[in-house]
Amino acid sequence: MDSVNAEGSLICLAYNLKRMINILGVPELVRRFKALILMCLEIFSIILRRPVKVLGVFVISTILN
């Protein structure tokens, strides 16, 4: 039953992404996702009390260094 729930969730996600692409367009959607990721990284950095560096699509935390 879990796989059925997962499949239904993926279908809903795909449908909603398609709607967002039709409403906003791909460039605007990508811009908003990037802004959301950067905001989440800032919050993560505040929680850790250490700076988080962004290098391309990879996130490098100073905890690892």
Backbone torsions as a table, in degrees:
resi	resn	phi	psi	omega
1	MET	NA	-29.6	179.1
2	ASP	-63.6	-38.2	-179.4
3	SER	-66.9	-31.7	177.3
4	VAL	-68.3	-41.9	177.4
5	ASN	-63.7	-41.0	179.0
6	ALA	-64.3	-41.7	179.7
7	GLU	-64.0	-42.2	177.9
8	GLY	-63.9	-38.5	178.1
9	SER	-65.6	-40.3	178.3
10	LEU	-65.8	-37.7	177.8
11	ILE	-63.5	-44.2	177.9
12	CYS	-63.1	-41.7	178.9
13	LEU	-61.9	-46.3	179.6
14	ALA	-62.1	-41.8	179.4
15	TYR	-62.9	-45.8	-178.9
16	ASN	-67.8	-37.2	175.8
17	LEU	-63.7	-41.4	178.6
18	LYS	-62.4	-41.7	177.2
19	ARG	-62.0	-44.5	-179.5
20	MET	-63.6	-38.7	177.4
21	ILE	-63.7	-42.3	179.8
22	ASN	-66.8	-34.6	-177.9
23	ILE	-80.7	-48.3	-173.2
24	LEU	-96.4	-30.9	-172.1
25	GLY	91.1	155.7	-176.1
26	VAL	-62.9	-48.4	-177.2
27	PRO	-59.3	-41.8	-179.9
28	GLU	-68.5	-39.2	179.0
29	LEU	-64.3	-42.6	177.1
30	VAL	-62.7	-42.6	179.0
31	ARG	-60.3	-42.7	-179.3
32	ARG	-69.4	-38.4	177.1
33	PHE	-64.7	-40.6	177.9
34	LYS	-62.1	-42.9	178.7
35	ALA	-62.9	-40.0	178.5
36	LEU	-64.4	-42.4	179.1
37	ILE	-63.6	-44.1	179.1
38	LEU	-63.8	-37.8	177.6
39	MET	-64.8	-42.0	177.7
40	CYS	-63.7	-38.2	178.2
41	LEU	-65.9	-37.1	176.7
42	GLU	-63.3	-43.5	178.4
43	ILE	-63.8	-42.9	177.7
44	PHE	-59.8	-42.0	179.0
45	SER	-64.1	-40.0	178.9
46	ILE	-66.5	-42.1	-179.9
47	ILE	-63.3	-42.8	-178.9
48	LEU	-77.6	-17.4	-174.7
49	ARG	59.0	32.3	176.6
50	ARG	-141.3	145.2	179.6
51	PRO	-67.9	147.4	176.1
52	VAL	-115.2	126.7	179.9
53	LYS	-98.6	140.7	178.0
54	VAL	-110.4	124.3	-180.0
55	LEU	-125.9	100.1	-176.2
56	GLY	64.9	-124.9	178.0
57	VAL	-97.9	0.3	-178.2
58	PHE	-96.9	145.0	178.2
59	VAL	-110.6	126.0	180.0
60	ILE	-118.1	116.7	179.4
61	SER	-93.3	147.1	179.0
62	THR	-71.4	-9.8	175.1
63	ILE	-64.0	-36.3	-177.9
64	LEU	-74.1	-21.0	-178.1
65	ASN	-90.0	NA	NA
